[in-house]
Amino acid sequence: MGYLIDTNILSEIRKRDRANYGVREWFAQANDEDLFLSVLTLGEIRRGIEGIRRRDAASAAHLDQWFATVQARAGGARPAHHACYSRLLGANSAIMVEQIG
């Protein structure tokens, strides 16, 4: 079974020790080959960072650094603790119609 890592999970994992215990444990025990990341998730994160930038440029700059790491990993570089970043799923109009209905 595969799991598509959604924006909220990726954001929670970013918190490291402060992340929800259940999310941390699930992610730590998940098999790399079962985890996937969507380009839509990357877009949602970028949009969120830009929203933060309007009110807190310093926080946005910090998030930019984290997001650059996520993007680099999505490009195929092996991450420190999970390979979901290198298992990037694209989206096209057929996929969007199928998901939206």
C-alpha positions as CSV (number, residue, x, y, z in Angstrom):
1,M,0.0,0.0,0.0
2,G,1.3,3.5,-0.8
3,Y,0.8,6.7,1.1
4,L,0.6,10.2,-0.4
5,I,2.2,12.5,2.1
6,D,-0.1,15.6,2.3
7,T,0.9,19.1,3.2
8,N,-0.2,18.9,6.8
9,I,1.9,15.8,7.4
10,L,5.0,17.3,5.8
11,S,4.5,20.5,7.8
12,E,4.1,18.5,11.0
13,I,7.2,16.4,10.4
14,R,9.2,19.7,9.9
15,K,8.6,20.4,13.6
16,R,10.8,17.5,14.5
17,D,10.7,16.9,18.3
18,R,7.7,19.3,18.7
19,A,5.7,17.3,16.1
20,N,2.7,15.3,17.1
21,Y,3.9,12.0,18.6
22,G,1.5,9.9,16.5
23,V,2.6,11.5,13.3
24,R,6.3,11.2,14.2
25,E,6.0,7.5,15.1
26,W,3.9,6.7,12.0
27,F,6.4,8.4,9.7
28,A,9.4,6.9,11.4
29,Q,8.0,3.4,11.0
30,A,6.7,3.8,7.4
31,N,8.5,2.1,4.6
32,D,10.3,4.4,2.2
33,E,8.9,2.6,-0.8
34,D,5.3,3.2,0.4
35,L,5.7,7.0,0.7
36,F,5.0,9.5,-2.1
37,L,5.0,13.3,-2.4
38,S,2.8,15.3,-4.9
39,V,3.8,18.3,-6.9
40,L,0.5,19.8,-5.6
41,T,1.8,19.5,-2.0
42,L,4.9,21.4,-3.1
43,G,2.7,24.1,-4.6
44,E,0.6,24.4,-1.4
45,I,3.8,24.8,0.7
46,R,5.1,27.5,-1.6
47,R,1.8,29.4,-1.5
48,G,1.9,29.2,2.3
49,I,5.4,30.5,2.6
50,E,4.5,33.4,0.3
51,G,1.5,34.2,2.6
52,I,3.8,34.2,5.6
53,R,6.3,36.4,3.8
54,R,3.8,39.3,3.7
55,R,3.7,39.5,7.5
56,D,7.0,37.9,8.6
57,A,9.9,38.1,6.2
58,A,12.4,36.4,8.6
59,S,10.1,33.4,9.1
60,A,9.6,33.1,5.4
61,A,13.3,33.2,4.8
62,H,13.8,30.3,7.3
63,L,11.0,28.3,5.6
64,D,12.5,29.1,2.2
65,Q,15.7,27.2,3.3
66,W,13.6,24.2,4.5
67,F,11.6,24.2,1.3
68,A,14.7,24.3,-0.8
69,T,15.8,21.1,1.0
70,V,12.4,19.5,0.3
71,Q,12.7,20.5,-3.4
72,A,16.2,19.2,-3.7
73,R,15.1,15.9,-2.2
74,A,12.1,15.8,-4.5
75,G,14.5,16.1,-7.4
76,G,16.0,12.7,-6.5
77,A,18.5,13.3,-3.8
78,R,18.1,10.8,-0.9
79,P,16.9,12.5,2.3
80,A,18.3,11.9,5.7
81,H,15.5,9.8,7.0
82,H,12.9,9.0,4.3
83,A,12.9,8.7,0.5
84,C,9.3,9.9,-0.1
85,Y,10.8,13.2,-1.3
86,S,12.4,11.3,-4.2
87,R,9.1,9.6,-5.0
88,L,7.5,12.7,-6.5
89,L,4.1,12.3,-8.2
90,G,3.2,14.7,-11.0
91,A,-0.3,15.9,-11.8
92,N,-2.1,16.6,-15.1
93,S,-5.6,17.5,-16.0
94,A,-6.8,13.9,-16.2
95,I,-5.6,13.3,-12.6
96,M,-7.2,16.5,-11.4
97,V,-10.6,15.6,-13.1
98,E,-10.4,12.1,-11.6
99,Q,-9.7,13.5,-8.1
100,I,-12.2,16.3,-8.2
101,G,-15.0,14.4,-9.9
